Amino acid sequence: MRSRLAARSARSARSARLALAALAAVALTATATATATADSRGANVQACGTNDLTFKVSSETQAGGYLLVTAKAKPGVTCYLEGVFPSASFGSSADTEVSPAEHAVSENVTLSGSTAAYAGINPKTTNDNNGRQFDLLHLSVAGDELNAITLDLPDTVTVDRPIATNWHADPADAVPFSS
């Protein structure tokens, strides 16, 4: 009789362990699913539109002088800037539109809070006295030209065949060297 009781007890203990293991597996699966969902939401950041950002333009002296454009997300906005050059021009004619200074696409820059992205614009890439004077820059995120904004430049610049770097996370990578 004792051996029957021991066998029943062992089966009950084994059943209880299997039930606990099944419950633990369900709990782990639920936790993993919740974590994966949270992670995928974080990776599902949308591309920035011009209206999602604030911009600042400063004059820099490196590489013969250029304009450094700093972009930050507005409060409560998290978005990314594609690693391409901004859509920018100094006037309404085609010869004042910036061309790319880089030949490849850079990494996307995710903006939120105080994180910034930087693009460098060299307004004059020619070695002559040609060019026209401007004190305003028309700027938008590439692909969002309908929402372009106009920014005051820190100084009047001479424009002739302007170029712009892609958006970068580090301002040192946004120096537009003309070739």
C-alpha positions in Angstrom: 0.0 0.0 0.0 2.8 2.3 0.9 4.3 1.9 -2.6 1.0 2.8 -4.3 0.9 6.0 -2.2 4.5 6.8 -3.1 3.7 6.2 -6.7 0.6 8.4 -6.6 2.5 11.1 -4.7 5.3 11.0 -7.3 2.8 11.3 -10.1 1.1 14.2 -8.4 4.4 15.9 -7.8 5.4 15.4 -11.4 2.0 16.7 -12.6 2.4 19.8 -10.4 5.9 20.4 -11.8 4.7 20.1 -15.4 1.8 22.5 -14.6 4.3 25.0 -13.0 6.6 24.6 -16.0 3.7 25.3 -18.4 2.6 28.4 -16.4 6.2 29.6 -16.4 6.5 29.1 -20.2 3.3 31.0 -20.7 4.5 33.9 -18.5 7.9 34.0 -20.3 6.2 34.0 -23.7 3.9 36.9 -22.6 6.9 38.8 -21.3 8.9 38.3 -24.4 5.9 39.3 -26.6 5.5 42.5 -24.5 9.2 43.3 -24.8 9.3 42.7 -28.5 6.2 44.9 -29.0 7.8 47.7 -26.9 11.1 47.4 -28.9 9.3 47.4 -32.2 7.5 50.6 -31.3 10.8 52.2 -30.4 12.2 51.2 -33.8 9.1 52.5 -35.6 10.0 56.2 -35.4 8.7 58.2 -38.3 10.7 60.4 -40.6 10.9 64.1 -39.6 8.9 66.7 -41.5 10.1 70.3 -41.7 7.3 71.3 -39.3 8.6 68.7 -36.7 11.9 70.6 -36.3 13.5 73.8 -35.2 16.5 75.1 -37.1 19.4 77.4 -36.3 22.1 78.6 -38.8 25.5 79.7 -37.7 28.7 80.8 -39.6 31.7 78.6 -39.3 35.2 79.4 -40.5 36.6 75.9 -41.2 37.1 74.8 -44.9 37.0 78.4 -46.1 33.8 79.3 -44.3 30.3 77.7 -44.4 26.9 77.7 -42.8 26.2 75.1 -40.1 22.5 74.2 -39.9 21.4 72.6 -36.7 18.1 70.8 -36.5 16.3 69.7 -33.3 13.0 68.0 -32.8 10.2 70.2 -31.3 9.2 69.3 -27.7 7.3 66.0 -27.6 8.5 64.9 -31.1 10.7 62.0 -31.8 11.6 61.5 -35.5 14.5 60.7 -37.7 16.3 62.7 -40.5 17.4 60.6 -43.4 21.1 60.8 -44.2 20.6 62.9 -47.3 21.3 66.6 -47.8 18.6 69.2 -46.9 16.5 70.8 -49.6 17.8 74.4 -49.5 18.2 77.5 -51.7 19.1 81.1 -51.2 16.7 82.5 -53.7 14.1 81.4 -56.2 16.3 80.6 -59.2 17.7 77.2 -59.8 21.3 78.4 -59.6 20.9 79.1 -55.9 19.7 75.6 -54.9 22.2 73.5 -53.0 23.7 70.4 -54.6 25.0 67.4 -52.6 28.5 67.6 -51.3 28.6 63.9 -50.5 28.2 61.0 -52.9 26.6 58.5 -50.6 23.7 58.4 -48.1 24.7 58.7 -44.4 23.1 57.0 -41.4 19.7 58.3 -40.3 19.8 60.6 -37.2 17.0 60.1 -34.6 16.0 63.4 -33.0 14.3 63.8 -29.7 14.9 66.1 -26.7 18.3 67.8 -27.0 19.7 65.5 -29.7 20.6 67.5 -32.9 21.4 66.8 -36.5 23.8 68.9 -38.5 24.2 69.8 -42.2 26.9 72.1 -43.6 26.2 74.4 -46.5 29.0 76.0 -48.5 27.4 78.9 -50.4 30.3 79.5 -52.8 32.4 76.7 -54.3 33.9 78.7 -57.1 37.3 80.5 -57.0 36.3 83.7 -58.8 34.4 86.9 -58.0 31.1 85.7 -59.4 28.0 85.2 -57.3 25.1 87.0 -55.8 24.5 88.3 -52.2 21.8 86.8 -50.0 20.9 87.1 -46.3 18.1 84.4 -46.3 18.1 80.7 -46.6 15.0 78.7 -47.8 15.2 75.3 -46.1 13.2 72.1 -45.8 13.7 68.4 -45.1 14.2 66.7 -48.5 10.8 65.5 -49.7 8.9 68.1 -47.7 9.5 71.1 -49.9 5.9 72.3 -49.5 6.6 73.2 -45.9 9.9 75.1 -46.5 10.8 77.7 -44.0 12.9 80.9 -44.5 15.8 81.5 -42.1 17.8 84.6 -41.5 21.5 84.1 -42.1 24.0 85.4 -39.5 25.8 87.3 -42.2 25.2 88.2 -45.9 26.8 85.5 -48.1 28.0 85.4 -51.7 26.3 82.4 -53.5 27.7 80.6 -56.5 27.2 76.9 -56.9 26.3 76.1 -53.3 26.7 72.6 -51.9 25.4 70.9 -48.7 26.4 67.9 -46.7 24.0 65.2 -45.6 22.5 65.4 -42.1 24.9 64.0 -39.5 24.8 63.4 -35.7 28.3 65.0 -35.3 28.9 68.6 -36.5 32.5 67.6 -37.4 31.0 65.4 -40.1 29.0 68.3 -41.6 31.9 70.3 -43.0 31.3 70.8 -46.7 34.6 70.4 -48.5 34.3 71.3 -52.1 36.2 69.2 -54.5 
